[in-house]
Amino acid sequence: MEAVSEKVETTVTEIISRSLRIDVGKIVAQARLFVDLDAESLDLLDIRYEIENKFGIKISDNEITESVGRNLTQKEIGELLTVERVVSFVKDKINQQ
């Protein structure tokens, strides 16, 4: 199970790297997508579609951002949505299948 978990983390990090055009070595688990990595909402859509295709899961429109909390402001989402949170979200989605 640990190997699968590590593969998910590596793959999600690579997807974020490609989508944001950032060197994979500069992406750390605690990096906030919108604040630290300068992601925009369109980037998150690209990340979502890449994750769906790579892992064969379906993600609804706001599911990733709502995974950090519902009814949050954009600023709150920006502060809370980290690479680590996205990885955890993907692991949870895979386990739900």
GIVEN-V453608 format. One record per residue. N is the residue number from 1. PHI is phi in whole degrees, -180 to 180 (999 if undefined). Layout:
n = (N | N)
phi = (PHI | PHI)
//
This chain:
n = (1 | 2 | 3 | 4 | 5 | 6 | 7 | 8 | 9 | 10 | 11 | 12 | 13 | 14 | 15 | 16 | 17 | 18 | 19 | 20 | 21 | 22 | 23 | 24 | 25 | 26 | 27 | 28 | 29 | 30 | 31 | 32 | 33 | 34 | 35 | 36 | 37 | 38 | 39 | 40 | 41 | 42 | 43 | 44 | 45 | 46 | 47 | 48 | 49 | 50 | 51 | 52 | 53 | 54 | 55 | 56 | 57 | 58 | 59 | 60 | 61 | 62 | 63 | 64 | 65 | 66 | 67 | 68 | 69 | 70 | 71 | 72 | 73 | 74 | 75 | 76 | 77 | 78 | 79 | 80 | 81 | 82 | 83 | 84 | 85 | 86 | 87 | 88 | 89 | 90 | 91 | 92 | 93 | 94 | 95 | 96 | 97)
phi = (999 | -63 | -65 | -65 | -61 | -67 | -65 | -61 | -61 | -63 | -66 | -63 | -62 | -65 | -63 | -62 | -58 | -66 | -64 | -99 | 54 | -122 | -57 | -58 | -68 | -92 | -97 | -115 | -56 | -83 | -65 | -86 | -57 | -82 | -87 | -86 | -103 | 58 | -71 | -117 | -59 | -66 | -64 | -65 | -63 | -62 | -60 | -58 | -64 | -62 | -63 | -57 | -68 | -70 | -105 | 66 | -117 | -109 | -123 | -74 | -48 | -108 | -61 | -66 | -68 | -72 | -67 | -92 | 146 | -94 | 59 | -93 | -77 | -59 | -64 | -64 | -61 | -58 | -76 | -99 | -84 | -107 | -58 | -59 | -66 | -65 | -60 | -62 | -59 | -65 | -60 | -62 | -62 | -64 | -68 | -76 | -74)
//
